[in-house]
Amino acid sequence: MDKAKKAANSGQCRNYQQEAGMESRVNAGEQSYAKACTEGKDESELNTKYLLEAILDRDNLNAAYKRVKQNAGSPGVDKMKVEALFPFLRQHGESLKQSILGGTYKPQPVKRVEIDKPDGGVRLLGIPTVIDRMIQQAISQVLTPIFEKEFSTHSYGFRPKRNAHQAIKQAQEYINEGYKTVVDIDLEKFFDRVNHDKLMYLLSVRIEDKRLLKLIRAYLESGVMIGGLFSPSDEGTPQGGPLSPLLSNVMLHELDKELEKRGHRFCRYADDCNIYVKSKRAGSRVMASIGKFIEEELQLKVNQSKSAVDSPTKRKFLGFSFYYSKGAVNVKLHSKTLDRIKTKVKTYTKRSNGKSIEERITDLDLLIKGWVNYYKLADMRKHCQRLDEWMRRRLRMCIWKQWKKIGCRHKNLVKLGINYFKAWEYANTRKGYWHTSNSPILACSLTNAYFKDHGLFSFTEVYNNALNSMNRRMPNGTYGGVRGQ
């Protein structure tokens, strides 16, 4: 047995470091990785014939377990919850490892879940069992550093130390350099159409461990459960598992290499790819030739209805768009992004959902923090102010509905400082909830300070804090095109 195998079997592959990757896409979740090494050597020297031993190393499995526990998530087809994973591993952990090493382990089918897309249609997610999530996470932690050193610098999705903000800033730089036409390529149902044979070939170029390749193939072909019925999977890599983002990047790295070979300026985030050129005529040529490459070489399908050659100011990229101001390009929110956040706020402020005002505010605070911190690169002060006014009006509507009876309304208005007789007049109003929510009386009683005292964060407040934080890191008062306004 050679030195690398002895090192792996003796548990010397120990020094793992965990790191978080970018948000979601919309979601699909974050990816983490751990550095795989043997006897203190760089990960590039790891013998890829014995990767399975590195994956099943105690420290690597512990890191994978912690990640799965942290992410929580729904049970898979076996209905095992994350809380039940540790007791299971204590009892069956060793036999699980031996079955994987022996090649007898068979992954469970994934549970199919449909998520509505904002633009219509559904996104198909596959939820693996918690055991399979842990194994996939362990595989990803070892394979990520092996493939990372080959991935393109223009790829930003589901990679350590890379995120959507970097992609937007790079796109902004291209446009400011004069590449004012974008070839926006959308891949149709990418995660459902990945060709297994093509993907396995690309993996085998860097992975010599045939046992690991067999295990990955088993995950690809594990099938799905839809309404209690099993359906085999002969293509695709189900979106939702920890291994899926890495496999998608391995597949689309071939597109990156082709674009780099042709000298194109591009940004890719998972299956969203924008190529920047100087004219529409050049863009049309690129769209045709790259579309042909994607369909013939990668055996994927370009969504013609969502792909286009156009000005970047008219297209949406990761929820952002661009606009020209004083000869330079700046980042803004796309109109559909605003529509989506308003839809979410409406969900939390439906007057008939039965939640208390405290529960509504808790939900809104989490929503506002996450949304603003993702979109803080955009110039959106005015949007934040309008969203705040509209959100507070909806909360006033909910409170007015909760007070319901005339006596309760009168009592609460007086308590909030409204004149006794004026409060009685308003308590008896026959106008609707939404109309009344915009009245001077409620604006004077349910004030901005009232909501702040109840713990509500405003979009404007969170945005200003985000700007201040970025400006502290950038002495000139700018950060990726965001003006310190």
Buried (B, 14 or more C-beta within 10 A) or exposed (E): EEEBBBBBBEEBBBEBEBEBBBBEBEEBBBBBBBBBBBEEEEBEEBBBBBBBBBBBBEBBBBBBBBBBBEBEBEBBBBEBEBEBBEEBBEEEBEEBBEEBBEEEBEBBBBBBBEEEEEEEEEBBBBBBBBBBBBBBBBBBBBBBBBBBEEBBEBBBBBBBEBBBBBBBBBBBBBBBEEBBBBBBBBBBBBBBBBBBEBBBEBBBEEBEBEBBBEBBBEBBBBBBBBEEEEEEBEBBBBBBBBBBBBBBBBBBBBBBEBBEEEEBBBBBBBBBBBBBBEEBEBBBBBBEEBBEBBEEEBBBBBEEEEBBBBBBBEBBBBBBBBEBEEEEBBBBBBEEBBEBBBEBBEEBBBBEEEBEBEEBBBBBBEBBBEBBBBBBBBBBBEBBBBBBBBBBBBBBBBBBBBBEEEEEBBBBBBEBEBEEEBBBBBBEBEEEBBEBBEBEBBBEBBBEEBBEEEEBBBBBBBBBBBBEEBBEEEEEEEBBBBEEE
